[in-house]
């Protein structure tokens, strides 16, 4: 039985009007799981109301991914069809805007050997880098919006019946996306202005490194030379302003993968291939995670690293502990949501097998280090310093 959906019109309006800022005469390309068809139709309707020329959806059946990983030959694992990435890339180059509808299936990879997952990711990353979005002249090519799948809702709220779990998760998402406020568009305008101001301030300070501390963490992270802080609206290849995803709470920077020094204990469980990893911690020397341990799920982590997942950190995202998603204290098992719920570190590049690990808590301290070594407080007690 299909779930009883909330009114999706406000979400569609936020995605089309604010996230991708669709312009009259522009094409819209949507990718979505089959289960999200009701939202896709709402998105298309809103897009045409704003003058879209054409709306195309590429539907995905997530179960096909599992079938490939379970039954596929070595040749199947090491191959990814180039045409989907190529077609999306061609559409974006021609002026279309891309919107991904993400409906997680947290148990999709449960029981699959990590080395098979890594091989499939490597093949997909290669195709994306040569045919798809990574080959475009700018990194930001579209936005993303969540859709509650029944499998996801039951994973987040396992004690609830399916209908109640879905309704509860929709409410959490609508709260996080400010859709339950009297004037969502105005609330988003104020939020994005504040986020952009803090992003620009971080950029202007010219930090070369960050230091992250709490009772179980002391980590120094070099920032990649010439990198720019990212957050709020970003510039698409055609010069338009696009919000990378809904919700949006983080400020991100690319790290110098060779300079991490110290130790970190991650604050939230990590969902990895159908397994929850608790108490994950790592020690870094010369940028490399030389020791990785966990209270549970350690074998899954070790297998991924042994299969080729990188032990180097490539990005950091800062999120205040007072954000709506952070206050929920919920593990969403969705990179789109979890990375907006707590400050985090990312193993691996954007194109490839990326593992996002949350370290942010209400006691987290972050300092920015200038070229002269001078330290400036950025976060105290999990909040940005004014």
PEVENPE-V602667 format. One record per run of one state. SS is the DSSP state (hx for helix, st for strand, lp for the rest). FROM is the first residue (numbers start at 1). LEN is the number of residues. Records with the same first field share a line. If there is no record, write none. Layout:
# PEVENPE-V602667
SS: FROM-LEN  FROM-LEN
This chain:
# PEVENPE-V602667
lp: 1-8  20-7  50-4  61-1  72-2  78-5  94-3  103-11  132-1  136-6  147-3  157-5  177-7  206-3  215-2  224-6  231-2  236-5  244-7  256-5  266-4  273-2  279-2  286-2  294-2  297-1  307-5  319-5  329-6  339-5  348-7  359-6  370-5  381-2  385-2
hx: 9-11  34-16  62-10  74-4  83-11  114-18  133-3  150-7  162-15  184-22  298-9  324-5  335-4
st: 27-7  54-7  97-6  142-5  209-6  217-7  230-1  233-3  241-3  251-5  261-5  270-3  275-4  281-5  288-6  296-1  312-7  344-4  355-4  365-5  375-6  383-2
